[in-house]
Amino acid sequence: MSDRILNPAQLAEILNIKTSTLYSHLSRRTPLPKSFRVGSQTRWRESVVWRWIEKREKDRKQRNFEN
């Protein structure tokens, strides 16, 4: 199984945010899925993105359950 490499527009689409919002998050160092560089470009592995999303959902459910 190959792991798709995502560019910023593709990541923004998965996260359901505008690309400009993603760039804003990057510049403010808002927590995002782990990325890597290809030359001067930032990329993300799709599997890492989905694991990050699942972890956030799990953490959110756990916090809501505890309150």
OpenMM code with the backbone's topology and positions (N, CA, C; nanometers):
from openmm import Vec3, app, unit

residues = "MET SER ASP ARG ILE LEU ASN PRO ALA GLN LEU ALA GLU ILE LEU ASN ILE LYS THR SER THR LEU TYR SER HIS LEU SER ARG ARG THR PRO LEU PRO LYS SER PHE ARG VAL GLY SER GLN THR ARG TRP ARG GLU SER VAL VAL TRP ARG TRP ILE GLU LYS ARG GLU LYS ASP ARG LYS GLN ARG ASN PHE GLU ASN".split()
positions = [
    Vec3(0.0846, -0.1177, 0.0000),
    Vec3(0.0000, 0.0000, 0.0000),
    Vec3(0.0890, 0.1238, 0.0000),
    Vec3(0.0646, 0.2126, -0.0932),
    Vec3(0.1454, 0.3340, -0.0970),
    Vec3(0.0769, 0.4429, -0.0153),
    Vec3(0.1572, 0.5285, 0.0403),
    Vec3(0.1081, 0.6376, 0.1225),
    Vec3(0.1144, 0.7653, 0.0403),
    Vec3(0.0004, 0.8254, 0.0164),
    Vec3(-0.0059, 0.9442, -0.0663),
    Vec3(0.0627, 1.0611, 0.0047),
    Vec3(0.1380, 1.1390, -0.0703),
    Vec3(0.2048, 1.2576, -0.0192),
    Vec3(0.1162, 1.3770, -0.0534),
    Vec3(0.0814, 1.4551, 0.0489),
    Vec3(-0.0122, 1.5656, 0.0312),
    Vec3(0.0588, 1.6991, 0.0259),
    Vec3(0.0104, 1.7862, -0.0621),
    Vec3(0.0581, 1.9239, -0.0638),
    Vec3(-0.0357, 2.0064, 0.0252),
    Vec3(-0.0055, 2.1339, 0.0492),
    Vec3(-0.0896, 2.2131, 0.1390),
    Vec3(-0.2368, 2.2198, 0.0974),
    Vec3(-0.2660, 2.2314, -0.0301),
    Vec3(-0.4058, 2.2384, -0.0749),
    Vec3(-0.4794, 2.1086, -0.0430),
    Vec3(-0.4137, 1.9961, -0.0618),
    Vec3(-0.4762, 1.8669, -0.0320),
    Vec3(-0.4990, 1.8497, 0.1172),
    Vec3(-0.4019, 1.8920, 0.1988),
    Vec3(-0.4193, 1.8837, 0.3433),
    Vec3(-0.5346, 1.9736, 0.3877),
    Vec3(-0.5402, 2.0946, 0.3360),
    Vec3(-0.6473, 2.1869, 0.3717),
    Vec3(-0.7835, 2.1264, 0.3363),
    Vec3(-0.7908, 2.0596, 0.2241),
    Vec3(-0.9171, 1.9963, 0.1837),
    Vec3(-0.9578, 1.8874, 0.2839),
    Vec3(-0.8638, 1.8043, 0.3250),
    Vec3(-0.8936, 1.6988, 0.4227),
    Vec3(-0.9373, 1.7600, 0.5552),
    Vec3(-0.8707, 1.8679, 0.5968),
    Vec3(-0.9027, 1.9328, 0.7244),
    Vec3(-1.0256, 2.0230, 0.7144),
    Vec3(-1.0765, 2.0391, 0.5922),
    Vec3(-1.1950, 2.1222, 0.5669),
    Vec3(-1.1714, 2.2674, 0.6087),
    Vec3(-1.0547, 2.3184, 0.5702),
    Vec3(-1.0212, 2.4587, 0.5941),
    Vec3(-0.9675, 2.5174, 0.4636),
    Vec3(-0.9630, 2.6497, 0.4568),
    Vec3(-0.9062, 2.7161, 0.3398),
    Vec3(-0.7543, 2.7005, 0.3430),
    Vec3(-0.6942, 2.7011, 0.2267),
    Vec3(-0.5479, 2.6917, 0.2181),
    Vec3(-0.4836, 2.8097, 0.2909),
    Vec3(-0.5433, 2.9272, 0.2812),
    Vec3(-0.4886, 3.0442, 0.3508),
    Vec3(-0.4914, 3.0239, 0.5025),
    Vec3(-0.5948, 2.9563, 0.5526),
    Vec3(-0.6024, 2.9265, 0.6957),
    Vec3(-0.4918, 2.8300, 0.7352),
    Vec3(-0.4658, 2.7308, 0.6507),
    Vec3(-0.3574, 2.6367, 0.6773),
    Vec3(-0.2242, 2.7111, 0.6866),
    Vec3(-0.1983, 2.8016, 0.5920),
    Vec3(-0.0733, 2.8778, 0.5957),
    Vec3(-0.0655, 2.9642, 0.7213),
    Vec3(-0.1791, 3.0177, 0.7641),
    Vec3(-0.1826, 3.0955, 0.8879),
    Vec3(-0.1466, 3.0071, 1.0076),
    Vec3(-0.2028, 2.8867, 1.0112),
    Vec3(-0.1696, 2.7923, 1.1184),
    Vec3(-0.0209, 2.7576, 1.1162),
    Vec3(0.0332, 2.7376, 0.9978),
    Vec3(0.1760, 2.7049, 0.9867),
    Vec3(0.2625, 2.8189, 1.0395),
    Vec3(0.2279, 2.9419, 1.0054),
    Vec3(0.3101, 3.0550, 1.0485),
    Vec3(0.2982, 3.0791, 1.1989),
    Vec3(0.1820, 3.0449, 1.2574),
    Vec3(0.1623, 3.0627, 1.4018),
    Vec3(0.2017, 2.9384, 1.4809),
    Vec3(0.2484, 2.8361, 1.4095),
    Vec3(0.2901, 2.7097, 1.4713),
    Vec3(0.1769, 2.6425, 1.5491),
    Vec3(0.0566, 2.6547, 1.4944),
    Vec3(-0.0582, 2.5825, 1.5490),
    Vec3(-0.0331, 2.4336, 1.5291),
    Vec3(-0.0665, 2.3503, 1.6273),
    Vec3(-0.0429, 2.2061, 1.6103),
    Vec3(-0.1129, 2.1510, 1.4853),
    Vec3(-0.0340, 2.0862, 1.4038),
    Vec3(-0.0813, 2.0223, 1.2805),
    Vec3(-0.0148, 1.8857, 1.2698),
    Vec3(-0.0624, 1.8036, 1.1775),
    Vec3(0.0052, 1.6743, 1.1587),
    Vec3(0.1530, 1.6944, 1.1255),
    Vec3(0.2341, 1.5973, 1.1636),
    Vec3(0.3784, 1.6024, 1.1382),
    Vec3(0.4026, 1.6114, 0.9869),
    Vec3(0.4871, 1.7041, 0.9507),
    Vec3(0.5179, 1.7265, 0.8093),
    Vec3(0.6652, 1.6966, 0.7823),
    Vec3(0.7014, 1.7040, 0.6560),
    Vec3(0.8417, 1.6917, 0.6171),
    Vec3(0.8648, 1.7840, 0.4988),
    Vec3(0.9900, 1.8104, 0.4711),
    Vec3(1.0257, 1.9025, 0.3629),
    Vec3(1.0766, 1.8271, 0.2413),
    Vec3(1.0359, 1.8743, 0.1267),
    Vec3(1.0903, 1.8293, -0.0010),
    Vec3(1.1465, 1.9562, -0.0641),
    Vec3(1.2754, 1.9728, -0.0510),
    Vec3(1.3350, 2.0999, -0.0913),
    Vec3(1.2825, 2.2085, -0.0001),
    Vec3(1.2187, 2.3084, -0.0570),
    Vec3(1.1631, 2.4175, 0.0234),
    Vec3(1.0135, 2.3999, 0.0492),
    Vec3(0.9574, 2.2882, 0.0049),
    Vec3(0.8132, 2.2667, 0.0157),
    Vec3(0.7777, 2.1740, 0.1317),
    Vec3(0.6685, 2.2059, 0.1991),
    Vec3(0.6194, 2.1241, 0.3097),
    Vec3(0.5191, 2.0234, 0.2555),
    Vec3(0.5320, 1.8994, 0.3018),
    Vec3(0.4426, 1.7911, 0.2583),
    Vec3(0.4007, 1.7091, 0.3794),
    Vec3(0.2928, 1.6339, 0.3643),
    Vec3(0.2399, 1.5482, 0.4703),
    Vec3(0.2084, 1.4110, 0.4138),
    Vec3(0.2325, 1.3071, 0.4927),
    Vec3(0.1911, 1.1719, 0.4554),
    Vec3(0.0441, 1.1575, 0.4950),
    Vec3(-0.0358, 1.1085, 0.4035),
    Vec3(-0.1795, 1.0973, 0.4279),
    Vec3(-0.2100, 1.0114, 0.5501),
    Vec3(-0.1371, 0.9015, 0.5680),
    Vec3(-0.1621, 0.8143, 0.6827),
    Vec3(-0.1364, 0.8867, 0.8148),
    Vec3(-0.0354, 0.9727, 0.8181),
    Vec3(-0.0039, 1.0499, 0.9385),
    Vec3(-0.1172, 1.1484, 0.9681),
    Vec3(-0.1701, 1.2089, 0.8634),
    Vec3(-0.2798, 1.3048, 0.8800),
    Vec3(-0.4016, 1.2357, 0.9404),
    Vec3(-0.4389, 1.1190, 0.8866),
    Vec3(-0.5576, 1.0497, 0.9379),
    Vec3(-0.5367, 1.0009, 1.0808),
    Vec3(-0.4163, 0.9559, 1.1150),
    Vec3(-0.3889, 0.9167, 1.2540),
    Vec3(-0.3986, 1.0372, 1.3469),
    Vec3(-0.3495, 1.1531, 1.3032),
    Vec3(-0.3560, 1.2758, 1.3813),
    Vec3(-0.5015, 1.3153, 1.4054),
    Vec3(-0.5833, 1.3074, 1.3016),
    Vec3(-0.7259, 1.3397, 1.3145),
    Vec3(-0.7934, 1.2442, 1.4124),
    Vec3(-0.7666, 1.1151, 1.3977),
    Vec3(-0.8269, 1.0156, 1.4873),
    Vec3(-0.7858, 1.0395, 1.6320),
    Vec3(-0.6601, 1.0732, 1.6554),
    Vec3(-0.6124, 1.0991, 1.7917),
    Vec3(-0.6826, 1.2214, 1.8503),
    Vec3(-0.6979, 1.3266, 1.7720),
    Vec3(-0.7666, 1.4467, 1.8200),
    Vec3(-0.9123, 1.4158, 1.8550),
    Vec3(-0.9776, 1.3362, 1.7710),
    Vec3(-1.1166, 1.2990, 1.7988),
    Vec3(-1.1254, 1.2181, 1.9274),
    Vec3(-1.0348, 1.1237, 1.9441),
    Vec3(-1.0332, 1.0400, 2.0640),
    Vec3(-1.0088, 1.1253, 2.1881),
    Vec3(-0.9098, 1.2158, 2.1807),
    Vec3(-0.8786, 1.3033, 2.2932),
    Vec3(-0.9973, 1.3927, 2.3275),
    Vec3(-1.0649, 1.4441, 2.2264),
    Vec3(-1.1795, 1.5320, 2.2481),
    Vec3(-1.2932, 1.4549, 2.3154),
    Vec3(-1.3202, 1.3349, 2.2697),
    Vec3(-1.4251, 1.2528, 2.3304),
    Vec3(-1.3910, 1.2211, 2.4750),
    Vec3(-1.2639, 1.1916, 2.5000),
    Vec3(-1.2218, 1.1599, 2.6360),
    Vec3(-1.2371, 1.2805, 2.7271),
    Vec3(-1.1980, 1.3989, 2.6803),
    Vec3(-1.2134, 1.5218, 2.7602),
    Vec3(-1.3601, 1.5509, 2.7886),
    Vec3(-1.4456, 1.5326, 2.6895),
    Vec3(-1.5887, 1.5581, 2.7072),
    Vec3(-1.6497, 1.4587, 2.8043),
    Vec3(-1.6015, 1.3359, 2.8025),
    Vec3(-1.6521, 1.2341, 2.8932),
    Vec3(-1.6145, 1.2654, 3.0370),
    Vec3(-1.4950, 1.3216, 3.0560),
    Vec3(-1.4454, 1.3506, 3.1899),
    Vec3(-1.5156, 1.4714, 3.2522),
    Vec3(-1.5706, 1.5596, 3.1694),
    Vec3(-1.6344, 1.6823, 3.2229),
    Vec3(-1.7728, 1.6574, 3.2708),
] * unit.nanometer
topology = app.Topology()
chain = topology.addChain("A")
for resn in residues:
    res = topology.addResidue(resn, chain)
    for name in ("N", "CA", "C"):
        topology.addAtom(name, app.Element.getBySymbol(name[0]), res)
